Amino acid sequence: MVRIDAVLVALAVASALGVVASQHQARRLHGEYEREQARAQALEVEWGQLQLEQSTWATHGRVEKLARDRLHMQLPREGQVLVVEPQS
């Protein structure tokens, strides 16, 4: 009878330790999950900023100004443009 009681106490202690360990792991994983959610939110904000920056850099006026200033490009004179019609 004493032996059965000792086994039951040992099983109860092991079960309690298992509960404590699983709760600790659940709390740790929840903290990690929240950190990753915050990181994802920060990346979404950065993505929006990068899209805005890209649209600013690619405006027609800016591209035309760079073409004129840096590449010394100019609009073709009349008669230098050839329009090609697609065949149907």
Wavefront OBJ file of the C-alpha trace (Angstrom):
o trace
v 0.000 0.000 0.000
v 2.841 2.392 0.859
v 4.499 1.540 -2.424
v 1.370 2.444 -4.420
v 1.093 5.743 -2.516
v 4.733 6.579 -3.301
v 4.182 5.818 -6.991
v 1.052 7.979 -7.074
v 2.874 10.868 -5.364
v 5.754 10.546 -7.837
v 3.301 10.580 -10.754
v 1.531 13.650 -9.335
v 4.848 15.488 -8.910
v 5.930 14.535 -12.448
v 2.582 15.714 -13.797
v 2.875 19.018 -11.924
v 6.399 19.549 -13.279
v 5.108 18.826 -16.778
v 2.362 21.425 -16.369
v 4.867 24.017 -15.147
v 7.222 23.287 -18.043
v 4.463 23.489 -20.639
v 3.156 26.774 -19.201
v 6.669 28.216 -19.289
v 7.085 27.172 -22.906
v 3.660 28.601 -23.829
v 4.555 31.967 -22.264
v 7.931 32.028 -24.008
v 6.360 31.222 -27.376
v 3.657 33.843 -26.879
v 6.309 36.500 -26.208
v 8.187 35.429 -29.317
v 4.966 35.568 -31.335
v 4.255 39.129 -30.187
v 7.809 40.226 -31.042
v 7.438 38.787 -34.540
v 4.090 40.534 -34.986
v 5.704 43.855 -34.038
v 8.534 43.150 -36.485
v 6.027 42.368 -39.251
v 4.216 45.645 -38.549
v 7.508 47.568 -38.723
v 8.328 45.874 -42.030
v 4.919 46.841 -43.428
v 5.561 50.478 -42.483
v 8.997 50.341 -44.115
v 7.480 48.746 -47.247
v 4.982 51.607 -47.519
v 7.766 54.162 -47.170
v 9.821 52.423 -49.846
v 6.864 52.365 -52.238
v 6.351 56.092 -51.679
v 10.054 56.735 -52.264
v 10.004 54.666 -55.456
v 7.028 56.584 -56.823
v 8.836 59.854 -56.056
v 12.026 58.776 -57.835
v 10.123 57.549 -60.897
v 8.026 60.651 -61.615
v 7.975 61.678 -65.262
v 9.355 65.159 -64.572
v 12.323 63.825 -62.606
v 13.201 61.237 -65.248
v 12.977 63.863 -67.996
v 15.172 66.301 -66.042
v 17.808 63.611 -65.444
v 17.720 62.644 -69.123
v 18.334 66.254 -70.153
v 20.931 67.136 -67.502
v 22.973 63.974 -67.035
v 22.552 62.219 -70.365
v 22.268 65.360 -72.494
v 19.199 63.962 -74.211
v 16.712 66.123 -76.068
v 13.411 65.722 -77.838
v 13.770 64.737 -81.502
v 13.091 67.407 -84.076
v 10.172 67.117 -86.437
v 10.941 64.644 -89.159
v 13.185 62.534 -86.913
v 10.243 60.562 -85.518
v 9.075 57.484 -87.362
v 5.732 55.996 -86.365
v 5.375 52.251 -86.956
v 1.846 50.897 -87.183
v 1.199 47.315 -86.055
v 0.050 44.881 -88.708
v -3.336 43.296 -88.202
l 1 2 3 4 5 6 7 8 9 10 11 12 13 14 15 16 17 18 19 20 21 22 23 24 25 26 27 28 29 30 31 32 33 34 35 36 37 38 39 40 41 42 43 44 45 46 47 48 49 50 51 52 53 54 55 56 57 58 59 60 61 62 63 64 65 66 67 68 69 70 71 72 73 74 75 76 77 78 79 80 81 82 83 84 85 86 87 88
